[in-house]
């Protein structure tokens, strides 16, 4: 791993676009959208930042739900805020993810989570932010602290498999 320092993660980092800028963005989408193919609703990232923890990068974004042609004040759905946080690995850091997946073949959710769940319904945006930060740190801690033992366990299993194969092969001769 590299020696990048941890970055402080604070909910005050979140500086989402204004409703005015969001409305302009929706007007642009409305002008070019194929409504028959994509419908009127969707979501867009209104803020995002890359952080480092234990030398590993992770992205946090704030997504906002929309319905084209509906005033912002009337949009309901997704959750009470029409916003939620998303944790993802940076596209330019696939090396870390590829290594993780080689070690933890059955886990596809490393640095890939969101707060758009029923158990987050009553959370404030600040609470959602810190839950996503904690999820990132937990993933990275698990990767950094437990991957070597996972590799050792797989090596042991492969050695046992080798012995079983040798015994099988010897029994054939």
Secondary structure, 3 states (H helix, E strand, C coil): CCCCCCCCCCHHHCCCCCHHHHHHHHHHHHHHCCHHHHCCEEEEEEEEEEEEECCEEEEEEEEEEEECCCCHHHCCCCCCCCEEEEEECCHHHHHHHHHHHHHCCCCCCCCCEECCCHHHCCCCHHHHHHHHHHHHHHHHHHHHHHHHHHHHHHHHHHHHHHHHHHHHHHHHC
